[in-house]
Amino acid sequence: MVVKPYWYSGSRSLPACVAGSGGEGRYRYLVSEIRCPGCGALVPGQAGPVHAYMLAAPGCWALYGSLQQWKGALTGGDGLTTAQRAVDCYAAQHAANPDRRNRQSVAVHLMSLCASIEHGVSGAQLRMRIGDWTHRDYPLLVPRPAAYPVTVRDVAEAGERSRAAVVDDWAISTWAAWSLHHGVLRGWLAALARPTA
């Protein structure tokens, strides 16, 4: 466990992840950090809610939750694509649970990343297609990546002006981390794109 100083203004219910801890806010809290069992990011070691089936530390889920207002404000084609990529990355990086819902989530969100990155499918189009992809039984993709170079923490710590670019890096690096399974994922995506009789 690592202890890192966070500057916390007291205006939120969670410690703010502040890159560099340069004195922002009014109060200084020492917050221990732990590694998220899903994505491997160093996140605040705190109690709190977690996702129903994604294995994530409460601090990691809280970091993701801190992005919801920013994601919700994204509009237009690029904005919706950025928002969808953030959802896809978080789900794909928390693939440690063999539960059917988690296997389905990981498969669908990796296919969404593939469609976005390799085929230029927009976030708006993906939101419509994902519903058609979900109600299938996907196998657990093993081995899963051991680490990710960009995580939700990097996105949360990025300034609002650079956050969309960090999400693009997050998407590209997450898709690349799953390279052992690209063939399978591309095959599933192609099968779902074929018209049914």
N, C-alpha and C positions, 0 to 999 in steps of 0.2 A: 504494500500500500504506500502510495506517495502522498505527501501533503504539499499542496500548492496554494499560495494565497490567491484568493479571488476577491475582487472588489464588488461589493454588493450594496446597492442603494437602499434596500429595504422596500422598494416599490413593487417587487415581484415576490412570488412565493418560492422561487427557486434561485440559487446562486447564478449570477450571470457569468458565462464563460467569456472572459476578456483576455484576448491575446496580449501578452506582455504584462498584464496587471499594472498598468501605468498610473494608477491613482484615481481611476474613475469611481464615482459614487461617494457616499458618505461614510460607510462602515466597512471595515475590513474583517472578513471571515476567513478562517483557515478551514478548507474543505479537503477532506481526504479524497483520493482518486482511486478507482479500481479499473480493471480492464473489463470491458463489456464482453460477455461470453459469445456474443454473436459476431460483432464487427471487429472486436479487438481494440477499439478506441479507449483511451484513458478518459473516463467520465467521472463526474462527481459521485462519490460513494455515499449515497443517500437512500433512505427508505422512500417508498412511494409506489404509485401504480405502475403496472407494466402491461404490455400488450397481451391479449388473451392467448395467443399461440406462438408469437415470435419470441425466441429466447433473447431477451435484452435486459441489461441492468436497468434499474429504475432511473439512474442518472442519464443513461443513453436515451431512454424513452422520453425523459423530460427535455433533453436537448432537442429531440425531434419535435416534440410538442411546442417548443419555443419558436419553431419556424412556421407554425400553422398560419399565423396572421400574415406573415410575409408571403407565403405561398398563396393564400387566399386573395391577396391583392394583385397577383399577377394576371394580366389580361392579354388578349391578342394571341396570335399564333405562337410567337416565341415564348411568351409568358406561360401559356398553357403547356407547352412542351417542357419548359423548365420545371414547372410544378409536377408534371407527370414523371419526369426523370427523377426528381427527388423522392417521390413515393416508390418508384421502382427500385432505386438504389437502396433505400432503407430496408425494404422487404428482402431484396436479394442478399444483403449482407447479414441478415439474421435468419440463416437457414439451418440452424443447429437442431431444430426440433423435428423428429420424424412423424409428427402428427399429420394426418391427411390434409388438414387445412393449411398447414405451413408448407407442405410439399407442393400443394396447388398454388399457393401464393408465390413461392420462389419461382416455380416454372413459368407462371403467367407473367410475373414482373421481369424475369430474364428475357422472355420472348418480346415483351414490350421494349426493353432496352435494345434488343437486336433490331426490331422493326424501326425504332427511332434512329439508331446510330447507322445501321447498314442500309436502310431503305428510305430514310428521310420521312417516315410517317409522323405526322404531327401529333402533339399531345391531345388535341381535340378528337382526332380520328381514333387514337388509341383508347381513349376513355369509352368510346362507343364499342370498340372491338373486344376489349378485355372481358366484358360481360359474357360474350360468346365463348371465350376460352376457359372460363373458370370451372364449370361443372364437369370436370373430368378427373379421373384418378391418375395423377402423375407419380412416377417413382421418385424416391429420394435420390438426389444427385450427389453422389460421393465419388471421389473425395471432394469436399468443399474447399475453397481457398483457405490457406492458413492465415493470411493477413490481407489487408486492403490498404493501399497507399493513401486513399482519401476516404474520410468517414464523415458522419454527421457532425462530429465535433469541428472539423475544418469548415463546414458550411456554416455552422452556428457562429463560429468566431470570425467569419469573413464580414467585412462591411457590406452594407446593403448595395452599394454601387458595384462591388465585385462579386457578390454572392452568386449571380446567375452563371458567371464564368467558372466559379468553383463547382457549381452543380454540374456543368458540362464535364469538367475534369473528373468529378465523382462518377458520372455515368460511364465515361470512356474507361476509367480504371476499373470500375466494378465489372463491366462487360469483359474486359481483358482478363481479369482475375479468374473468371469462369471458363477460360479458353479450352480446358479439357472437355467441356461439355458443349462447345459451340456446334458441333455436328448434330448432336441429338436435338438441341434447341432449334436449330435452323430447320431440321426435319419436321419437328412438331409444328413450327410456324408455317412451313410450306403446306403441310397437310391441312391445317386449319384454313388456309387461304384458298384451297381448292373448292370449287362449287360442288354442292351435293345434289344428287339427282332426286 
